[in-house]
Amino acid sequence: MSIEEHTVADTTAGPYALTTGPDGALWFTLVHSGHIGRLVPGEQPATHRVTPDSGPTIITPGPDGALWFTEYRADRIGRITTDGVLREFDVPAPGCGPFGIAAGPDGALWFTETAADRIGRITVDGHITEFPLPVTGAFPSAITAGDDGGMWFTLNQDNAIGRIGMDGAVVLHRLPTEAAAPVGIAAGRDGVLWFVEIAAGQIGRITPDGQITEFPLPDRTARPHAITVDADGTPWFTEWAGNRVGTITSDGSLTAYDLPTPNSEPHGITLGPDGALWTALEIGALARVSTSTL
């Protein structure tokens, strides 16, 4: 196991989420400074300016070869090409706070509206459709495509995992632990989905038919935030307050690794173009996590 930190911005910029782009580079959001960053491992980072005070948050590859991201404070969805050409699309609902975004099986992007209790869909040419959720004050957060043809998302304040079909039909699955506050979610390689419970200090697993299993972390105050799956199908997650990254096996065995810099506040995590895990650190860096199995 080795962990290396790569500075990509100053300490006020706020690296938040990251993903591997179609160009073999890491793309990341700088939520406080309003930039999108790009890093090829071994090279110097580059940044692209977004609308000031827009709060770029989650970023994901689109089906059109571009990167798509949410602008939490500006109520917009952004699109940036690999050569840096930017477009922005206003979400119809004012003050909706778009957060999670992921490509769907239908060739569109699906996103969450935290403050509007809606799931949104945007086509690659910018047409937006919104689907209301059957609950209020739910704070839908992260979203991912499941292997079953639907989009799965977390309801941070409604303590549930949701699924929306391509027809807009929504099904909710309540969590066993009260006030667990789920945030990150990722599809596994075996049809299940993995998620984190930031307030309960647990990792969750849900099957397509809604069966939920929860695994408590050794440090229940670690505040797990984001989760991804590596090339072998193993889930990896960040511990925002614990200053660690962790991994969990299918039977619930947990292992955690301390990050080199204290109080670095890890947020997003993704499988990088080099086969390592990468996480975004609030201190202005991206951390590369390499193990012998990667």
C-alpha positions as CSV (number, residue, x, y, z in Angstrom):
1,M,0.0,0.0,0.0
2,S,1.3,3.5,-0.9
3,I,-0.5,6.9,-0.8
4,E,0.9,9.9,-2.6
5,E,-0.5,13.4,-2.5
6,H,-0.4,15.7,-5.6
7,T,-1.1,19.4,-5.1
8,V,-3.6,20.6,-7.7
9,A,-4.8,23.9,-6.2
10,D,-4.4,26.2,-3.2
11,T,-5.9,25.4,0.2
12,T,-9.0,27.5,-0.5
13,A,-10.1,26.0,-3.8
14,G,-11.8,22.9,-2.4
15,P,-11.2,19.8,-4.6
16,Y,-14.4,17.9,-4.1
17,A,-15.2,15.2,-6.7
18,L,-13.2,13.5,-9.4
19,T,-13.6,11.1,-12.3
20,T,-11.6,9.5,-15.1
21,G,-12.3,11.2,-18.4
22,P,-12.3,9.6,-21.9
23,D,-8.9,11.3,-22.6
24,G,-7.2,9.2,-19.9
25,A,-7.0,12.2,-17.5
26,L,-8.5,12.8,-14.0
27,W,-11.1,15.6,-14.1
28,F,-12.1,17.2,-10.8
29,T,-14.2,20.0,-9.4
30,L,-12.9,22.9,-7.3
31,V,-16.1,23.7,-5.4
32,H,-15.0,26.9,-3.7
33,S,-13.0,28.6,-6.5
34,G,-15.4,27.7,-9.3
35,H,-13.1,25.7,-11.5
36,I,-12.9,22.4,-13.3
37,G,-9.4,20.8,-13.1
38,R,-7.6,18.2,-15.2
39,L,-4.7,16.1,-14.2
40,V,-2.7,13.5,-16.2
41,P,-0.8,11.4,-13.7
42,G,2.8,12.6,-13.7
43,E,2.1,16.0,-15.3
44,Q,1.1,19.4,-14.0
45,P,-2.6,20.1,-13.4
46,A,-4.7,22.5,-15.6
47,T,-7.9,24.3,-14.6
48,H,-10.8,25.8,-16.5
49,R,-12.9,28.6,-15.0
50,V,-16.7,28.1,-14.6
51,T,-19.2,30.8,-13.7
52,P,-18.1,32.5,-10.5
53,D,-19.7,31.3,-7.3
54,S,-21.3,28.4,-9.2
55,G,-20.1,25.7,-6.8
56,P,-19.1,22.9,-9.3
57,T,-19.7,19.7,-7.3
58,I,-20.0,16.2,-8.9
59,I,-18.4,15.4,-12.2
60,T,-18.9,12.4,-14.5
61,P,-18.1,11.2,-18.1
62,G,-21.0,11.7,-20.5
63,P,-22.1,9.5,-23.3
64,D,-21.0,12.2,-25.8
65,G,-17.3,12.1,-24.9
66,A,-17.5,15.3,-22.7
67,L,-17.5,15.7,-18.9
68,W,-20.7,16.7,-17.2
69,F,-21.0,18.3,-13.7
70,T,-23.4,19.9,-11.4
71,E,-23.3,23.6,-10.3
72,Y,-24.8,23.4,-6.8
73,R,-25.0,27.1,-6.1
74,A,-25.9,28.3,-9.6
75,D,-28.6,25.7,-10.3
76,R,-27.0,24.7,-13.5
77,I,-25.6,21.6,-15.2
78,G,-22.2,22.1,-16.9
79,R,-20.6,20.4,-19.8
80,I,-16.9,20.6,-20.6
81,T,-15.1,19.0,-23.5
82,T,-11.7,17.4,-23.1
83,D,-10.2,20.4,-24.8
84,G,-11.9,22.8,-22.4
85,V,-14.9,24.1,-24.2
86,L,-17.6,24.9,-21.6
87,R,-21.4,25.0,-21.8
88,E,-23.9,25.6,-19.0
89,F,-27.6,24.7,-18.8
90,D,-30.1,26.3,-16.3
91,V,-32.2,23.8,-14.4
92,P,-35.8,25.0,-14.5
93,A,-36.5,24.8,-10.7
94,P,-35.0,27.8,-8.9
95,G,-32.9,27.1,-5.9
96,C,-32.9,23.4,-6.6
97,G,-29.3,22.7,-5.7
98,P,-28.2,20.1,-8.2
99,F,-25.6,17.7,-6.7
100,G,-25.2,14.1,-8.0
101,I,-25.0,13.3,-11.7
102,A,-24.4,10.2,-13.7
103,A,-24.9,8.8,-17.2
104,G,-27.9,6.7,-17.6
105,P,-28.6,3.7,-19.9
106,D,-30.7,5.9,-22.2
107,G,-28.0,8.1,-23.4
108,A,-28.9,11.0,-21.1
109,L,-27.4,12.3,-17.8
110,W,-29.5,12.0,-14.6
111,F,-29.0,14.3,-11.7
112,T,-30.4,15.0,-8.2
113,E,-32.0,18.3,-7.0
114,T,-31.3,18.4,-3.3
115,A,-33.5,21.3,-2.4
116,A,-36.4,20.5,-4.8
117,D,-37.1,16.8,-4.1
118,R,-36.7,16.0,-7.8
119,I,-34.6,13.8,-10.1
120,G,-33.6,15.5,-13.3
121,R,-32.7,14.2,-16.7
122,I,-30.7,16.2,-19.3
123,T,-30.0,15.1,-22.8
124,V,-26.7,15.8,-24.4
125,D,-28.2,18.7,-26.3
126,G,-29.4,20.3,-23.1
127,H,-33.1,19.4,-22.8
128,I,-34.1,18.9,-19.2
129,T,-36.9,16.9,-17.7
130,E,-37.7,16.8,-14.0
131,F,-39.4,14.0,-12.0
132,P,-40.9,14.8,-8.5
133,L,-40.2,12.4,-5.7
134,P,-43.0,11.1,-3.5
135,V,-41.5,12.7,-0.4
136,T,-40.6,16.2,0.7
137,G,-37.4,17.5,2.4
138,A,-35.6,14.3,1.3
139,F,-32.4,15.9,0.0
140,P,-31.6,13.5,-2.8
141,S,-27.8,13.4,-3.1
142,A,-25.6,11.0,-5.1
143,I,-26.9,9.0,-8.0
144,T,-25.5,6.1,-10.1
145,A,-26.7,3.8,-12.9
146,G,-27.6,0.3,-11.7
147,D,-27.2,-2.9,-13.7
148,D,-31.0,-3.3,-13.7
149,G,-31.6,-0.4,-16.1
150,G,-32.5,2.1,-13.5
151,M,-30.8,5.0,-11.7
152,W,-30.2,4.6,-7.9
153,F,-29.8,7.5,-5.6
154,T,-29.5,8.4,-1.9
155,L,-32.1,10.4,0.1
156,N,-29.9,12.0,2.7
157,Q,-32.7,13.4,4.9
158,D,-35.4,10.8,4.2
159,N,-33.1,7.9,5.2
160,A,-33.7,5.9,2.1
161,I,-32.3,4.6,-1.1
162,G,-34.3,5.3,-4.2
163,R,-34.6,3.9,-7.7
164,I,-36.0,5.7,-10.7
165,G,-36.8,3.9,-14.0
166,M,-36.4,5.4,-17.4
167,D,-40.1,6.0,-17.3
168,G,-39.8,8.2,-14.2
169,A,-41.3,5.6,-11.8
170,V,-39.8,5.9,-8.3
171,V,-39.4,3.2,-5.7
172,L,-38.0,4.0,-2.2
173,H,-36.3,1.6,0.2
174,R,-36.0,2.7,3.9
175,L,-32.8,2.1,5.7
176,P,-32.8,0.0,8.9
177,T,-30.7,2.5,10.9
178,E,-32.6,5.7,11.8
179,A,-31.0,9.1,10.7
180,A,-28.2,7.3,8.9
181,A,-28.0,10.1,6.3
182,P,-26.8,8.2,3.2
183,V,-24.6,10.2,0.7
184,G,-22.4,8.4,-1.8
185,I,-23.6,5.4,-3.9
186,A,-21.9,3.2,-6.5
187,A,-22.9,0.1,-8.5
188,G,-21.0,-3.1,-7.7
189,R,-19.9,-5.6,-10.3
190,D,-22.4,-8.2,-9.1
191,G,-25.6,-6.3,-9.6
192,V,-25.8,-4.9,-6.0
193,L,-25.2,-1.2,-5.0
194,W,-23.0,0.1,-2.3
195,F,-23.6,3.3,-0.3
196,V,-22.2,5.2,2.7
197,E,-24.1,6.4,5.7
198,I,-22.3,9.6,6.8
199,A,-24.2,10.1,10.1
200,A,-24.3,6.5,11.2
201,G,-20.7,5.6,10.3
202,Q,-21.7,2.6,8.2
203,I,-21.3,1.1,4.7
204,G,-24.5,-0.2,3.2
205,R,-25.3,-2.7,0.5
206,I,-28.6,-3.0,-1.4
207,T,-29.8,-5.6,-3.9
208,P,-31.9,-4.7,-6.9
209,D,-35.0,-6.1,-5.0
210,G,-34.3,-3.8,-2.0
211,Q,-32.6,-6.1,0.5
212,I,-30.3,-3.9,2.6
213,T,-27.3,-4.9,4.7
214,E,-25.4,-2.4,6.9
215,F,-21.8,-2.8,8.0
216,P,-20.6,-0.5,10.9
217,L,-17.2,1.0,10.6
218,P,-14.7,0.5,13.4
219,D,-14.8,4.3,13.9
220,R,-18.5,5.3,13.9
221,T,-17.6,9.0,13.9
222,A,-15.5,8.7,10.6
223,R,-18.3,10.3,8.5
224,P,-17.9,8.2,5.3
225,H,-18.7,10.4,2.3
226,A,-18.1,8.9,-1.1
227,I,-17.8,5.4,-2.6
228,T,-16.6,3.8,-5.8
229,V,-15.7,0.3,-7.1
230,D,-12.3,-0.7,-8.4
231,A,-11.4,-2.9,-11.4
232,D,-11.8,-6.1,-9.3
233,G,-15.3,-5.0,-8.0
234,T,-14.1,-4.1,-4.5
235,P,-15.8,-1.0,-3.0
236,W,-13.5,1.8,-1.7
237,F,-14.8,4.8,0.3
238,T,-13.6,8.0,1.9
239,E,-13.8,8.8,5.6
240,W,-14.2,12.6,5.7
241,A,-13.8,13.1,9.4
242,G,-11.5,10.0,9.9
243,N,-8.9,11.2,7.4
244,R,-8.8,7.8,5.8
245,V,-9.8,5.8,2.8
246,G,-11.3,2.3,3.3
247,T,-12.2,-0.8,1.5
248,I,-14.9,-3.4,2.2
249,T,-15.3,-7.0,0.9
250,S,-18.5,-8.6,-0.2
251,D,-18.8,-10.3,3.2
252,G,-18.3,-7.0,5.1
253,S,-14.7,-7.2,6.1
254,L,-13.4,-3.6,6.5
255,T,-9.8,-2.2,6.1
256,A,-8.9,1.5,6.5
257,Y,-5.8,3.4,5.6
258,D,-4.7,6.7,7.1
259,L,-4.0,9.6,4.7
260,P,-0.5,11.2,5.0
261,T,-1.6,14.8,5.9
262,P,-3.8,15.2,9.0
263,N,-7.2,16.8,8.5
264,S,-7.0,16.6,4.7
265,E,-10.8,16.0,4.5
266,P,-11.2,13.4,1.7
267,H,-14.4,13.7,-0.4
268,G,-14.8,12.1,-3.8
269,I,-13.0,8.9,-4.8
270,T,-12.6,7.2,-8.2
271,L,-10.6,4.6,-10.1
272,G,-8.0,6.5,-12.0
273,P,-6.6,6.0,-15.5
274,D,-3.5,4.4,-14.1
275,G,-5.4,1.7,-12.2
276,A,-5.0,3.3,-8.8
277,L,-7.7,4.8,-6.6
278,W,-7.7,8.6,-6.4
279,T,-9.4,10.8,-3.9
280,A,-10.0,14.6,-3.7
281,L,-8.7,16.3,-0.6
282,E,-10.1,19.6,0.8
283,I,-6.5,20.8,1.4
284,G,-6.0,21.3,-2.3
285,A,-4.7,17.9,-3.4
286,L,-5.6,14.6,-5.0
287,A,-4.3,11.5,-3.3
288,R,-3.2,8.4,-5.2
289,V,-3.8,5.1,-3.4
290,S,-2.0,2.1,-4.8
291,T,-2.1,-1.5,-3.6
292,S,-0.6,-4.6,-4.8
293,T,-4.0,-5.8,-6.1
294,L,-4.4,-2.8,-8.4
